[in-house]
Amino acid sequence: MGYAVVVIDVVRATTTAITAVALGRRCLPAASLDTAHSLADRLADPLLVGEVDGIMPKGFDINKQPRRHW
């Protein structure tokens, strides 16, 4: 019988989201980079935060390390 293990980095992502909200920002999760960029285009003064495979995507402002930026 085979097994699959799936790990999602919810601890760091959740910490980042909570930090943003605690500092008065709205947090709008996006399911894809295209969705994130599309949403950011419709917002005033957006801050794109995140990583893909540990790397900050092109066009994003910061990665998921709130203590380094806020």
N, C-alpha and C positions, 0 to 999 in steps of 0.2 A: 504494500500500500504506500503511495506517495504522499508527501506533505508539501504544503506551500506556506511560506511565512511572508507576511506583508507588514512592513514597518512604515508608518507615516509619522513624520516629525511634527506632531501636534504640540509638543511641549514648547518648543521655541516659537512656533507660529502663534500659539495662543498667548504666550508671554508678550510677544510683539504687539498683537492686537489689543491686549489689555492695557499695555503701556500707552499706546496711542489714544485709546478712549480715556484713560485716566488723565491724559494731558489735554483733553478737550477736543480731540479729533474724532470724526466719524470714521468707522471702519467698515469698508464695503468689500467683502471677499469676492474674488473672481475665480472662475473655474479654469480659465485659460489666459495666456498672455494677450491674445486678441481681445478677449472680453475686458481685461484690465485696461488696455490701451483705449478701447472704445469708451469705457466708463470714464476714464480720466479726461478724455477729450470733451466730455459734457459737464465737467466740474470746474469750479473756480478754485485755483490754487491747490491742485491735487498733489499728493505725495505717493508715488508708486514705490511700494516696499515688497521685497520678496526675493526668492532665489529659485533657480531651476538646476537641479543637480549640484547644489552648493555654490552656484555662480549667479551673480546679479544679472538679470536680463538687460539687454540694450534698451535704453530709454527709461529705466527705473532710476529712482533717486538714491535709495539705500537698500542694503540687504536686510536679513532678519536678525540684526544685532542691535536692538534698541539702546542698550547701554553705551554703544559707541557713538550714537547720533543724537540722542535726546537727552 
